[in-house]
Amino acid sequence: MAIDSDPDILKTAIATKIEATFDRSDWMRLGMATNTVDVIRDHRRLLRSLDFGDDDYLMCIWDVLPDVLGETRQRGVKGVRFSKLDKVLRQLNLEKWLRENDPELHRQVFGDGTMPFLDDLEESEQATLDDIREYLQRIRHSVDDDPALAIGSAKELLESVLKSVLGLYGSAPDTHVDMPKLAKRANIQLGIDPAGVRGDEPGADSRRRVVGGLTAIVNGVAELRNAGLGTGHGVSQRPQVDQAMVKLAVSAAAIAAAFYRDLGEASSNEDW
């Protein structure tokens, strides 16, 4: 999603969802999430127009959106920045609502659907984890305009899904595991580690190659990030990466994350 190219389209989408679905409680939750409760409550018409269904309600929404989104313009920097966008999108679940209620506006905001695995992951049970949903949104927002953030977020997405599969949560010492070890442990736990595939099993060699490719994706995305192509390490002169490579990396990461998510959920259901 290239939000910097036309911020008014993004704001239109957000205002459309708010106008169609919000009540007072929704406004208060959004205000608490973005530290703008006073802005919302003190607007002279916003909540009154909502309560009475007045014609100026949409205009009132537009009045408060800059504060709610943390909108800023910086001299010498092209476009608008929304410092609170992640928090707003988390509250609104905007992508799914637009896809179901306004496909054309969805296309303008989120593109032409060339990353369907992000859709699949975002609708999954695992996406209810705040960190996973946040990484998915960051990838969407940055894949066109901030490739380093997209690659860094793809690595963090994979790391979060693998840790979820392994039941590693929080910041305890046992959660500090590098990506190759995480992938190895997840493969063993899920019964797909190439070393555990018997030679007499159907398609044994092919299965080893497929899982080896999956592991290579996980490790390759982590290595791109560690090489300075993604956010997460301080880099004074970040190497450039072409757009095709960025989309390949994040798409592959999303496919791998979806695979681990599906296999992890199936394994949990079997255990139950």
N, C-alpha and C positions, 0 to 999 in steps of 0.2 A: 504494500500500500504506500503510494508516494504522497504522503500527507503534506510535505512541504510544497508540492507543485500547485496545489489549490486548497488552501486551508478553509475557504468558504464552503467547499463541498463537504468537507468533514464536519464542519460546524452545522451545516444544513442537515446532515444525517443525524447528528446528535440531537439537534433541536426537534427533528421529526419524531424520533423515538420518545423523547421526553414528553412532547405534546400529546402523543397518542397513549402513553401508558402511565405517566407519573401521577401520584397523589402526594399529599403533604408528607407522608412517611418516607416516600421515595426521595423527596427533596431533602429531608433532614439527613437521611443516610448518605446521600451524595455530598451534602455539605460537611458532614463529619469526616468523610473519606478525604475530602480535598481542603479541609480547614477553611471552609467558606460559609459556615452556618450563619454568621452575622450578615454577610452579603446577601444571602437568600432571604433571611428573615426580615432584614431592614429595607429591602426593596419596596418602594411605596405601592406597587401594584401587583407584583408577581403572584403571591399566594392568594390575594383577594380575587384576582382574575381567574386563577385556577378554580377557586371555590364556586364562583358565580358563572363560570363558562363565558367570560367576557371576550369580545373580539380581539382585544389587544394582548391576549395571553402569550401568543407566539412572539410578539415583539418584546415582551418582558423576559422571555427565555433568552432571547438574543442579548438583552441588556446584561445579564449576569454571566453568560458563557465565558467571556474573556477571563474573569476572575476564577471561575470554576476550573477552567482548563489551564490556568497559569500562562496565559498568552503573553508573549513578549516579542518585540522586534529589536534587533541589535544592529547598530550602524555598521555597515560593511559586510553584513551577513544577509544573504538572500533568503527571503521568505520569513515565515512566522514559526516560532517554537512554542510548543505546548508542554510545559514542564510537568503538568499533572495528568497528561493524557492517559497513561497506563491506569491510573486510579479511576478515572472516569469510565474507561472502557470496561474495566473489571466490574463496575457497578451496573453498567447498562447491558452487558452481553450483546453489544451492538451488531457484531457480525452475523450472528444467528438470526436476530430479529429482522435485519434488513434482508437477508437472504429469503426469509419466509414472507415478508410483507412488502418489500419494495426492491425487486430484483435489479432494476435499472440503477437506482441509487447505490445498491450493493456493488454493482459492477464498477461504478465510478469511484467508490471509496476503496474497495478491496481488490479490484482488478478482475481479470477474466477467469478466475478459478484455476490457474495453472499450478496451484499448490494444493491439490485436494487432500493430501495427507495431513495438512495442518487442520483442515476442516474436521477430518476423522478424529484426530487426536483431541481437538478442542471440545468435541461432543462426548468424549469418553468419560468414564467415571474417574480416571486418574487426573483428568483436567480440573477436577474440583480442588485439587491441591493448588494453593495459590501460586507457588513458585512455578509449577509447570504451565499454568495458564499465563502467567506473566511472560515466560520465555516465548511461548507461542505468539503472543501479541507483539513482543519486541521483534521477532523475526518478520512478521507481517509488515510492521511499520518501517523496517530498516532495510529490507532486502534490495530495494531499488536505490536508496539514498545514503545508506550508511553500512557498507558491506562489512566493515570490521565488527560492528555491533551484531549484524546478522550471524556471522560466523561464531562470534563469542557466545551468542545466545543459543545457537544450535548445539555447541559443545555442552553448555549448561543444561539444555533440554535433555540430551542423552544421559548426562550424569544423573539428573534428577529421576528419570525413568528407571535407570539401572538400580539406583539406590532404593527406589520404591519397590522394585521387584525383590530386592534383597532384604527389605524391611529396615533399611538404614535411614533414620530420621534425626533431625536436629544437628547439633554440632559436637557431639561426643567424640572422643579420640578415635573410636572404631569406625567413624564415618569418613575419616580422611584417607581415602583410598584412590590411587591414581586410576585413570581410565582403562589401561590394559588389564589391570587386576580386577577392576569392577566387571568388565566384559567377561573375563575368564570365570569369575565366581558366578555371574548370572547364567552363563552358558552351562556350567556344571549343575547349578540348582535346577535349571529348566530342562536338563537332560539332553542338551544339544551340543555339548562340547565335542569337537571333532575327535579328540582322543578317546572318547567313550563310545564311538560308533563302531560296532563290530563289522569286520570285513564281510561276513555272510549276510548282513542285513540288506534288503533291497535298496539299490541306489546308494550304497555306502560311500563310494568315491565321490559321487555327485553331491551328496549331503555334506561331506567334508568341505568340498570346494565352496558350496553356497554359504555355509556357516563361516568358513574362512573369509569369504568376501564381506559378510556382515561384520565380522570383527575388524576387518581392514577399514571399513567405513567408520566405525566408532573410533578407532585409533587415528585414522587419517584426519578426521575433523578435529580431534584433540590436538594433533600435531600442527594443523594449520593455525589454530589459535595460539599454541605455544610458540610458533615461529614468528609471532607478532602480527599475523594477518587478521587476528580477531582481538576483541577487547578482553581485558582480564589481567594483562600485564602492562606495566608502564613502558611505553615505547615512544622515543623522541621523534623518530622518523619512520613511520609505519610503512612497510612495503606495500605496493599497490597490487591488487588482485583484480582480474577481469570479471565482468558481470556474469559471464557464462559459468565460470568456476564457482562464484558465490552461489548461484542458483543450484548448480549441481551439488555442492556441499550441503546446503541447507535442505534440499529435497531428499538427498540420500539420508541425512540425519533424521528427517521426519519419517521416512519409510522404516528405518531401523528402529526408531522409537516406537512406532506403531506396532511393529512386529513383536518387540519385547513386551509392550503393553498387552497385546492380545494373548501372547503365550503366558504371560504372568497371570492374567485374569483367569484363563482356562485352568492353569495349575492350581490357583486358589480355590476355584469351584470344585475341582476334583478332590482337593484336601478336605473341603467342607463336606 
